[in-house]
């Protein structure tokens, strides 16, 4: 059974040339994908499918694909539940060192540059101690685990995660070994 998902506007995909994409994981700029979706459950499911498909194309492990799908699904529902904007955006970035996934209600022209994302503490206040201007807190600690909540000073929200690429990529031999193998028939 198929389902119909309406996408207003095409996803923006910015990739380096195909040769760089096929090179070693240490190359910069493997993949950068941005997709916007509406508030319906079908469109939110599209965000998860896009993230998983993009990471699978980049060569991510099954473990990362599962983790990414869960993270995007949870983040999209959180953003929809805590924002009144009509659309949410997903950004998937794979570089030589890490994989970053973020869902946000922020949509602004690219020429303005990224907003100032500030970490949110457990008591729902902005964490300003140690924050440096121009530094994205999602990229500061690539070994942080779990979803990180950030807000802009004007109230936009983002929920994202970052994982080291080394954990995302399995050598081909290990990847094949982790796939279920057919069992021999027993009499």
N, C-alpha and C positions, 0 to 999 in steps of 0.2 A: 504494500500500500504506500503510495506516495503522498506527499503533502505539498501544498503550494505555499511558498513564502514570497511575499512581495518585497522587493528591495528597491527603494527609491534612491537612484543614483548608484553608480558602480563603486565597488570597493577601490580604494586607492592602493596600488601595489607598487612599491619602489624596490627594485632589486638591482644589484650590480650585475655586470655581464655574466653570462652563463659559465664562462671559464672560472671566474672567481667563486661562483656558487659551488662548483664541483671540486674546488681545491680543499686543502686541509682545513680542519676546524679553526685553526689559528687565524685564518683570513678575516679581515674586518668586513662588515657589511653583508653578511650572508643573506639576511632577509629582513625586510621591514614592511609590515602590513597594517593598514588601518581600515576598519570597517565600522560603519554606523548602522544601527538598527533601531526600530521602534520599540514600543513597550509591550507588544503582544508576546505571548509565550512562544509562538512559532518563530518570531524574529529573534528572540533571546536564544532559542535552540540553534538558530543559524550561527550566532556568534561562537558557540561551542564547537560546532562542526567546522567552521572556518579555522579556528585556532588549531584544532587537531589535524586537519588536512594540511595546513601550512607547515606544522612541525613534522608531520610524517614525511612530507616532501623534502624537508631539510635534513632528514635522516635521524630523527629523534628516536629514542628507545620506547618500547611499549610502556615502561614505567612512567616516562615523562608524558606520553600522550594521555594516559589515564589521569595523571596529576593535573595536567593542563586543562583537560576537559572539566574536571571537578572544580578547579579554581575559577575558570571563566563562568561556569554555571552559577556558582555561589556568588561571585563578584557581581554578575549582571543582576541577579535577584536583589542583592543588597542595594546596588545603586538605584534600581527602579523603586525599591521600597523607601529610600531616603531622599529621593529627588523628584521634583515635579516636571523636569524637562521632558519633552516629547520623544527624544532620541538619546541613546547611549552609544558610546564608541568603544571598540576593542582595538588595542594596539598589541601586535606581536612583533618582537624584535629579537632576532638571533644574530649575534655577532661571534667573533672568535672565542670569546671567553664565557658568554652567558646567554640565557634565554630569559626574556622579560615579557610578561603578560600583564596588561592593565586594562580595566574597564572603568570608564569615566562618564560623567554627564557634561564634561567640558568640551565645547566645540567653539573654536575661534580660528580666525584666519591664520594660516601657517606663517605669514609674514610678521605677525606679532611675536612669534617665538613661543616657547613653552611657558606656562604660568609658574608661579612660585608655589610648589607643592610643599606643604608643611605636615609633619607627622601628627597624628591624633593620638592622645593618650587614652588609657582605659576609662578615664572619667569624662571622655568626650570633649577635651580641651585641646587647643593647638599646642604642640610641644615646640617651643622656640629656643630652648637651651642648646647651644652648639650648632644651630642651623646656620649654614653659610650661604650667602646670596649666590644664586646661579648654580647650586648643586642640588640635583634631584635626589631626595632621600631613598628612593627605590633603587638607585644605582650605587649608593655608598657602600653597602655591605652585600656583595654578591653571594655570600654564604648564609644569609639570613633565610630562615625557613618560614613558610606560611604566608598568608596574605597580609599585606601591610595597608593600613588605611591612611590616606592623606587628604587634606583639604587645602583649597586656596584661601587667601584672606577674604575673598568675597563669597565663599561658601560652596564652591564646586567640590565634588568628591571624586576620589579615585581609589579603587581597591586593586592592588596588584601584587605580583610575586616575581621573584628572580631566582633562577637556579644556574649553577655553573654548568657550562656546556659539557664538561668532562663527565658529569653524571647523566647528562641527557643522551649522550652518544655511546652506544655499545659497539665494540668491535664486531665485525660481521660474523666471526666464528661464535662469539658468545651470544649474539642475537639469534643465530640459528639454533644454538643449543637450548635457548630459553623457550623456543616454540614447542608446542606439544608434539610429541612424536607418536606415530601410529603404533599401537600395541600388537604384538604377535598374537595370533589366535591360539587360544588354549583349548585342548580337547576336553 
